[in-house]
């Protein structure tokens, strides 16, 4: 997986960032903001990621 660069262009609408959570059951959750998408790997994830 490749994440977008922190800044690609000018202004907030061109920014991208993400939070990575290591969850029980060997699951990984990436919550993307602005221009970055959400991703999930591993065990069952029953939590809601929320809006991006």
C-alpha positions as CSV (number, residue, x, y, z in Angstrom):
1,X,0.0,0.0,0.0
2,X,1.2,3.5,-0.7
3,X,-0.1,6.5,1.2
4,X,-0.5,9.9,-0.4
5,X,2.1,12.5,0.4
6,X,1.3,14.9,3.3
7,X,1.1,17.8,0.8
8,X,0.4,17.5,-2.9
9,X,-0.4,21.0,-4.1
10,X,-1.5,24.0,-2.1
11,X,-4.3,24.4,0.4
12,X,-6.1,21.9,2.7
13,X,-8.1,20.3,-0.1
14,X,-4.8,18.9,-1.5
15,X,-3.5,17.5,1.8
16,X,-3.7,13.9,3.0
17,X,-2.9,12.2,6.2
18,X,-3.7,9.0,8.1
19,X,-3.8,7.4,11.5
20,X,-2.7,3.8,11.9
21,X,-4.2,1.6,14.7
22,X,-3.0,-1.8,15.7
23,X,-6.0,-3.7,16.9
24,X,-6.5,-7.0,18.8
25,X,-6.5,-10.1,16.7
26,X,-3.6,-8.9,14.5
27,X,-5.7,-6.4,12.6
28,X,-4.4,-3.1,11.2
29,X,-6.7,-0.1,10.6
30,X,-5.7,2.9,8.6
31,X,-8.1,5.9,8.9
32,X,-7.5,8.3,6.1
33,X,-8.4,12.0,6.1
34,X,-8.8,14.5,3.3
35,X,-7.5,12.8,0.2
36,X,-6.4,9.6,1.8
37,X,-8.7,6.5,1.9
38,X,-9.4,4.1,4.8
39,X,-7.8,0.6,4.7
40,X,-8.1,-2.5,6.9
41,X,-6.1,-5.8,7.1
42,X,-6.2,-8.8,9.3
43,X,-8.8,-10.0,11.8
44,X,-12.4,-9.0,12.1
45,X,-12.8,-5.3,12.8
46,X,-16.2,-4.5,14.4
47,X,-15.5,-0.9,15.1
48,X,-16.8,1.9,13.0
49,X,-14.0,3.9,11.3
50,X,-16.1,7.1,11.1
51,X,-16.3,9.8,8.4
52,X,-13.3,10.9,6.4
